[in-house]
Amino acid sequence: MKAFMRNSRLNKKQKMAGFTLIELIIVIAIIGILAAVAIPKFISLSSNAQTAATNGVAGALSSANGSNYAARSLSASLGVAVANCTDVSSALQGGLPTGYTITSAAVAVGATVTCTLTGPSSTSATFTATGIT
């Protein structure tokens, strides 16, 4: 008799496989709530990443400007002449990445000017350009 009761309990447990409808609905509701919270955070991260990328390119332009000025000061055959903010992109190894533009502004010889770089999604940053012939 005890063996029969044990076998009938096992048969009931084996037949109860899978999830009930209410369990599935609760899981779908939880996933929906998590998605509603995560999507705005992802959009914010995307915007922060674009701003950081634009700041990184602006920093690279400032660094290229400093190296170019030092090299050009040693010899006119080194580096590139800078008479406009847009000329600094020629000093950048590989040139200016696609999707970025530099606002044109004249730079006098020996003068340092703050230039504006515009990147993806209208993000902007500034860098310096030093004029040299």
C-alpha positions in Angstrom: 0.0 0.0 0.0 2.8 2.4 0.9 4.5 1.7 -2.4 1.3 2.5 -4.3 0.9 5.9 -2.5 4.5 6.7 -3.3 4.0 5.9 -6.9 0.8 8.0 -7.2 2.5 11.0 -5.6 5.4 10.7 -8.1 2.9 10.4 -11.0 1.2 13.7 -9.9 4.5 15.5 -9.6 5.6 14.3 -13.0 2.4 15.5 -14.6 2.8 19.0 -13.2 5.4 20.3 -15.6 5.6 23.8 -17.0 4.3 27.2 -15.9 0.8 28.3 -15.2 -0.7 31.2 -17.2 -0.5 33.5 -14.2 3.2 32.8 -13.7 3.9 33.6 -17.3 1.8 36.9 -17.2 3.8 38.0 -14.0 7.1 37.3 -15.8 6.0 39.3 -18.9 4.9 42.2 -16.6 8.2 42.2 -14.8 10.1 42.2 -18.1 7.9 45.1 -19.3 8.6 47.2 -16.2 12.4 46.5 -16.5 12.3 47.6 -20.2 10.4 50.8 -19.3 13.1 51.7 -16.8 16.2 50.6 -18.9 15.3 52.3 -22.2 15.5 55.9 -21.0 18.8 55.1 -19.3 20.2 53.7 -22.5 19.2 56.8 -24.4 21.0 58.9 -21.8 24.1 56.8 -22.1 24.0 57.1 -25.9 23.9 60.9 -25.6 26.7 60.9 -23.0 28.9 58.7 -25.3 28.5 61.1 -28.2 29.4 64.1 -26.1 32.5 62.2 -24.7 33.5 61.2 -28.3 33.3 64.8 -29.4 35.4 66.0 -26.4 37.9 63.3 -27.2 38.3 64.4 -30.8 38.6 68.0 -29.6 41.4 67.0 -27.2 43.2 65.2 -30.0 43.0 68.3 -32.1 44.5 70.4 -29.3 47.3 67.9 -28.8 47.9 67.8 -32.6 48.0 71.6 -32.6 50.7 71.7 -29.8 52.8 69.1 -31.5 52.5 70.8 -34.9 53.4 74.2 -33.5 56.5 72.7 -31.8 57.6 70.8 -34.9 56.9 73.8 -37.2 58.8 76.1 -34.9 61.9 73.9 -35.4 61.7 73.7 -39.1 59.3 75.0 -41.8 59.5 71.7 -43.5 57.8 69.9 -40.5 54.1 70.0 -39.7 51.5 72.1 -41.4 50.9 75.9 -41.6 47.9 77.0 -39.5 46.1 80.2 -40.5 42.6 78.9 -39.8 41.0 76.6 -37.3 40.2 74.1 -40.1 43.9 73.7 -40.8 44.5 71.9 -37.5 42.7 68.9 -38.8 45.6 68.4 -41.3 47.9 68.1 -38.3 45.8 65.3 -36.9 47.1 61.8 -37.8 44.5 60.2 -40.1 42.6 63.6 -40.5 39.3 64.6 -39.0 36.9 61.6 -38.4 33.8 61.6 -40.5 30.8 63.3 -38.9 32.8 66.1 -37.4 33.1 69.7 -38.6 35.3 72.6 -37.5 33.9 76.1 -37.5 36.2 78.3 -39.7 38.0 81.1 -37.9 41.2 83.0 -38.8 44.3 82.5 -36.7 47.0 85.1 -36.8 50.7 84.0 -36.6 51.7 83.4 -33.0 48.1 83.9 -31.7 46.1 81.2 -30.0 42.4 81.0 -30.8 39.6 78.9 -29.3 37.9 76.9 -32.1 34.6 75.0 -32.1 34.2 71.3 -33.2 30.8 70.0 -33.9 30.2 66.3 -33.7 27.3 63.7 -34.0 23.9 64.8 -32.8 25.1 68.5 -32.7 27.4 67.9 -29.8 30.2 70.5 -29.6 33.5 71.0 -27.9 36.3 73.5 -28.1 40.0 73.2 -28.9 42.9 75.6 -29.4 44.7 76.5 -32.6 48.0 78.4 -32.7 48.8 80.2 -35.9 52.1 79.4 -37.6 53.5 79.8 -41.1 
